Amino acid sequence: MTYKGLVMAGYQGWFNCEGDGADRGWTHYSRRGRFEDGSCTIDYWPEMDEYAVKYITPFKFEDGSPAYVFSSYDESTVDLHFRWMKEYGIDGVFMQRFFSVLTDPNRIRHNDKVLKSAIKAANKYGIAICLMYDIGGMDDSRYKLIFDDWKHLVDDLRLTNQGDETTYLFHNEKPLVAFWGISAGTRESGHIPEIYDIIDFVKNDPVYGGCSVHLGIPSRWRTLGSDTKGDPRLHDVLKQVDVIHPWLVGRYNDQSYETYRQENIVGDVEWCKEMGKSYAPTVFPGFSWYNLKDDISDKIPRNKGEFFWKQITGAIESGAEMIYVAMFDEIDEGTSIMKCAHRVPVGKSIFVPYENGIPSDHYLWLTGMAGKMLRGEIPFSKSLPVRE
């Protein structure tokens, strides 16, 4: 399975609940150690009707009934998410693995369990998966932890070797490994010296190499602009990878997207074609982090999918042959495409309800339609598709 012609989403799998067996509390739900009204990090509430295992929370609906959430630690949760991918024609996901996970045995245990569940579900439903290391917060002095971890994933989880039926993502006929977070201007280190060694390992190690490389970078990577560290070595690094993936979340809204596309994405695609690289632009349905950051609720409105579809058609029109969707399950920042609720808890915490008139699976369906349009299975259209 190759990335060309696919629409892949990011999959965090980082949610834990009290009592789920992971001993991590309300991870990625709680704020400052508390998950209760007025203290949480999620801006969207998951639609919980189909989950086999649910966890009661202190939050209440308007009628006083309790609200429930899911844990990524439960295999049934991951299986449900991958079943949705199959049902709606979503091609696959990048499984996120943060560098900080590699320094904490408890986090490794959680992450490994989620990844094992994903491997099982991916093979069950025929969904592509790919490993993405987030190295934005990497301790440069310990970067070789990635080498040890990759060996562990290949040897112990058989990540890239599930036999003839494997659905692990290949690109240029090699297993694809993704790294995100170099040269960001907001990070203390750009990780440029270390990424050379990391790329060399996954490409050339005699046992664990032989991989293609997908690299996630800031949006202004080509011009070394405002959100990069301005290090010209970035372009040299990019010449050594196979897929270039700029992070575009928050860089525009519905009104400013087309200007951004003309000024950046069109030129990005041309640069990649000249250099023989694949280009995977990020698209996202909307953005909100009121509960996470005390910022504006529904900061970048979804407009019932119009904003999402505008980015998808813009990417295809610009010449992109693959797309990265941020994100499948990130209800923390309101970018999730999975089923979220119209009916949300009430109180001090402000949740963004799904818009009136659209079903909870609207963005799953649109993502599946995006893949069909990218591959030419349905006609290209800038108009938002209508479900029959």
C-alpha positions in Angstrom: 0.0 0.0 0.0 1.5 3.3 -1.0 0.7 6.8 0.3 0.0 8.2 -3.2 -3.7 8.6 -3.7 -4.5 8.2 0.0 -6.1 10.5 2.5 -4.5 9.7 5.9 -5.5 11.1 9.3 -3.4 11.6 12.4 -4.4 9.3 15.4 -3.4 10.4 18.9 -4.8 7.5 20.9 -3.8 9.4 24.1 -7.0 9.5 26.1 -7.1 7.7 29.5 -9.8 7.5 32.2 -9.9 6.7 35.9 -10.3 3.0 36.2 -9.3 2.0 32.7 -6.3 -0.1 34.0 -3.6 2.2 32.6 -3.0 4.0 35.9 -2.8 7.3 34.2 -5.9 9.0 35.5 -7.9 11.4 33.2 -5.0 11.8 30.7 -5.8 14.4 28.0 -9.1 15.1 29.6 -8.0 16.8 32.8 -6.5 20.2 33.3 -4.1 21.0 36.1 -4.8 17.5 37.4 -8.6 17.8 37.5 -11.3 16.7 35.2 -14.5 18.4 36.4 -16.7 21.3 35.3 -14.4 24.3 34.8 -11.3 22.1 34.5 -10.8 20.1 31.4 -8.9 20.2 28.1 -11.4 19.0 25.5 -13.5 21.3 23.4 -15.6 18.7 21.7 -17.5 15.9 23.5 -17.4 12.5 21.9 -20.7 10.9 20.7 -20.7 7.9 23.0 -23.6 5.7 21.7 -21.5 3.1 20.0 -18.7 2.5 22.6 -18.6 -0.8 24.3 -16.8 0.6 27.3 -17.7 4.0 28.8 -16.5 5.9 31.8 -18.7 8.2 33.9 -17.5 11.7 34.4 -18.4 14.5 36.8 -20.0 16.4 33.9 -23.7 16.7 33.5 -26.1 17.4 30.7 -28.8 20.0 31.0 -31.3 17.4 32.3 -28.9 16.4 35.1 -27.9 13.1 33.6 -24.1 12.1 33.7 -21.8 12.4 30.6 -19.5 9.6 29.6 -16.2 9.4 27.7 -13.9 6.7 26.2 -10.4 5.5 26.9 -7.9 4.8 24.1 -6.5 2.1 26.4 -9.5 -0.1 25.7 -9.0 -2.3 22.6 -12.7 -1.9 21.9 -12.3 1.8 21.5 -9.6 1.5 18.9 -11.5 -1.3 17.1 -14.6 1.0 16.9 -12.5 3.9 15.4 -11.0 1.6 12.8 -14.4 0.1 12.0 -15.6 3.7 11.3 -12.6 4.2 9.0 -13.7 1.0 7.1 -17.4 2.1 7.0 -16.6 5.6 5.7 -13.8 4.7 3.3 -11.0 6.5 5.2 -7.7 5.1 3.9 -5.7 5.0 7.2 -4.0 6.8 10.0 -0.6 7.9 11.3 -0.2 6.5 14.8 1.4 9.3 16.8 4.3 8.5 19.2 5.7 11.4 21.1 9.4 11.4 22.1 8.5 11.9 25.7 6.7 8.5 25.6 10.1 6.9 25.2 11.3 8.3 28.5 8.4 7.0 30.6 7.7 3.3 31.1 4.1 3.9 32.0 3.5 5.9 28.8 5.3 3.3 26.7 3.0 0.7 28.1 -0.1 2.7 27.2 1.3 3.6 23.7 2.3 0.1 23.0 -1.2 -1.2 23.9 -2.9 1.3 21.7 -0.5 0.5 18.9 -1.1 -3.3 19.3 -4.9 -2.6 19.1 -4.4 -0.5 16.0 -2.3 -3.2 14.3 -5.0 -5.8 15.0 -7.8 -3.5 13.9 -5.9 -2.3 10.8 -5.4 -5.9 9.6 -9.0 -6.8 10.5 -10.6 -3.9 8.5 -7.9 -3.4 5.8 -6.9 0.1 7.0 -3.4 1.5 6.4 -1.3 2.5 9.4 2.0 4.3 9.7 4.2 5.2 12.7 4.8 8.9 13.3 7.3 10.1 15.8 6.6 13.6 17.2 10.1 14.8 18.0 9.2 18.5 18.5 10.0 18.2 22.2 12.9 15.8 21.8 15.9 15.9 24.2 18.6 16.1 21.6 21.1 14.4 23.9 18.9 11.3 24.0 17.7 11.1 20.4 19.1 7.6 20.0 16.1 6.4 22.1 14.3 6.5 18.8 16.7 3.8 17.4 16.0 1.5 20.4 12.2 2.1 20.2 12.1 1.4 16.4 13.9 -1.8 17.0 11.4 -2.7 19.7 8.4 -2.0 17.4 9.9 -4.0 14.6 11.0 -7.0 16.7 8.4 -7.1 19.5 5.2 -5.7 17.9 6.2 -6.7 14.3 4.9 -3.3 13.2 6.1 -3.5 9.6 6.0 -7.3 9.3 2.5 -8.7 9.8 3.0 -11.1 6.9 1.4 -10.9 3.4 -1.8 -9.3 4.8 0.0 -6.4 6.4 -1.6 -3.0 5.9 1.4 -1.0 7.1 1.9 2.0 4.8 4.7 1.7 2.2 5.9 4.5 0.0 8.3 4.1 -2.9 8.1 0.4 -2.2 9.5 0.7 1.3 7.9 1.0 4.8 7.2 4.6 5.6 8.3 6.1 8.9 7.2 9.7 9.8 8.9 12.3 11.9 7.3 15.5 12.9 8.6 18.6 14.6 12.0 19.8 13.2 13.0 23.4 12.6 9.9 24.9 14.3 10.6 28.5 15.4 8.6 27.9 18.6 10.9 25.1 19.8 14.1 25.7 21.7 16.0 23.3 19.3 15.4 22.7 15.7 16.8 19.2 15.9 18.6 19.6 12.6 21.9 17.9 13.5 20.1 14.9 15.0 17.6 14.4 12.2 20.5 13.6 9.8 21.5 10.7 12.0 17.8 9.6 12.5 17.2 9.6 8.8 20.4 7.6 8.1 19.3 5.0 10.6 15.9 4.3 9.3 17.1 4.4 5.7 20.4 2.6 5.9 20.7 0.5 9.0 21.4 -3.1 7.7 18.7 -4.7 9.9 16.2 -2.0 10.8 16.6 0.4 7.8 15.3 0.2 4.3 12.5 2.7 5.0 11.1 5.7 3.3 10.9 8.9 5.3 8.0 11.3 5.8 9.0 14.6 7.5 6.6 17.0 9.2 7.8 20.6 9.2 6.5 24.2 9.8 4.2 25.8 7.2 6.8 28.3 6.0 9.4 25.7 5.3 10.1 26.7 1.7 10.8 30.4 2.4 12.2 29.7 5.9 9.6 32.2 7.1 8.0 33.2 10.4 7.2 29.8 12.0 10.6 28.2 11.2 14.0 28.8 12.8 15.2 30.1 9.5 17.9 27.5 9.3 18.9 26.9 5.6 20.0 23.3 6.5 16.3 22.5 6.5 16.3 22.4 2.7 19.2 20.0 2.7 17.4 17.7 5.1 14.3 17.8 2.9 16.3 16.6 -0.1 17.0 13.4 1.8 13.4 12.5 2.6 10.5 11.1 0.5 7.4 12.9 1.8 7.2 16.6 2.8 4.4 17.4 5.2 3.8 21.0 6.4 1.7 21.7 9.5 -1.0 24.1 8.5 -3.4 24.0 11.4 -4.3 27.5 12.5 -2.5 29.2 9.6 -5.8 30.3 7.9 -9.5 30.2 8.2 -12.3 29.9 5.7 -11.9 33.5 4.5 -8.1 33.6 4.2 -7.5 30.0 2.9 -7.4 30.8 -0.8 -4.9 33.6 -0.4 -2.7 31.3 1.7 -2.9 28.6 -0.9 -1.8 30.8 -3.7 1.0 32.3 -1.7 2.3 29.0 -0.2 0.8 25.7 -1.2 1.0 26.2 -4.9 4.8 27.0 -4.7 5.3 24.2 -2.2 4.0 21.6 -4.7 6.1 23.0 -7.5 9.3 22.8 -5.3 8.5 19.2 -4.3 7.9 18.2 -8.0 11.2 19.8 -9.0 13.0 17.9 -6.2 11.2 14.6 -6.9 9.5 14.7 -3.5 5.9 13.8 -2.6 3.9 16.6 -0.9 1.2 15.9 1.8 -0.5 19.1 2.9 -2.4 19.2 6.2 -6.2 19.8 6.1 -8.3 20.2 9.2 -12.0 20.6 9.9 -11.8 23.5 12.3 -10.1 24.6 15.5 -11.1 25.3 19.1 -9.1 25.3 22.4 -11.3 27.3 24.9 -11.0 24.7 27.6 -7.4 23.9 26.8 -6.0 27.4 26.6 -8.7 29.8 27.9 -8.8 31.0 24.3 -11.8 31.6 21.9 -14.3 28.9 21.7 -14.8 27.6 18.1 -11.8 29.8 17.1 -11.8 28.5 13.4 -15.4 27.5 12.7 -16.1 24.4 10.6 -19.0 26.0 8.6 -20.7 22.6 8.3 -17.8 21.1 6.4 -17.4 24.0 3.9 -14.0 25.0 5.4 -12.7 21.4 5.4 -13.8 20.8 1.8 -12.3 24.0 0.6 -8.9 22.8 1.8 -9.3 19.4 0.3 -10.2 20.8 -3.2 -7.5 23.4 -2.8 -4.9 20.7 -2.1 -6.0 18.6 -5.1 -6.2 21.7 -7.4 -2.7 22.6 -6.3 -1.4 19.2 -7.4 -1.1 17.3 -4.1 -1.3 13.6 -4.6 -1.8 12.7 -0.9 -3.4 14.5 2.0 -2.9 14.5 5.8 -6.0 15.1 7.9 -5.5 16.6 11.4 -6.8 14.7 13.3 -9.0 11.6 13.7 -9.5 11.9 17.5 -8.1 15.2 18.7 -11.1 16.6 20.6 -8.5 18.6 22.7 -8.1 21.2 20.0 -11.4 20.6 18.1 -9.7 19.1 15.0 -11.3 15.7 15.4 -13.2 14.1 12.4 -14.6 11.2 14.5 -18.2 11.3 15.7 -18.8 14.1 18.2 -21.9 15.1 20.0 -24.6 17.6 19.3 -25.8 17.4 23.0 -22.9 18.5 25.3 -22.5 19.0 29.0 -23.4 22.3 30.5 -21.6 24.4 33.1 -18.4 26.5 33.4 -16.6 24.4 30.7 -17.8 25.4 27.2 -18.0 22.6 24.7 -18.6 23.1 20.9 -21.7 21.2 19.9 -21.8 19.7 16.4 -23.6 22.1 14.1 -27.3 21.9 13.6 -28.4 20.0 10.5 -25.3 17.8 10.2 -25.0 14.2 11.5 -22.3 13.3 13.9 -20.5 11.3 11.2 -20.4 14.2 8.8 -16.6 14.6 8.8 -15.9 10.9 8.6 -18.1 10.8 5.5 -16.4 13.9 4.0 -12.9 12.4 4.6 -14.0 9.2 2.7 -15.3 11.3 -0.1 -12.0 13.2 -0.2 -10.1 10.0 -0.9 -12.5 9.1 -3.7 -12.1 12.5 -5.3 -8.3 12.5 -4.9 -8.1 9.1 -6.8 -10.6 10.2 -9.5 -13.3 7.8 -8.3 -15.8 10.7 -8.2 -15.6 13.9 -10.2 -13.6 16.9 -8.8 -16.0 19.4 -7.4 -15.5 22.5 -5.2 -19.1 22.2 -4.0 -19.6 20.4 -0.8 -20.9 16.9 -1.6 -24.5 16.1 -0.6 -25.4 12.7 0.9 -28.1 10.8 -0.8 
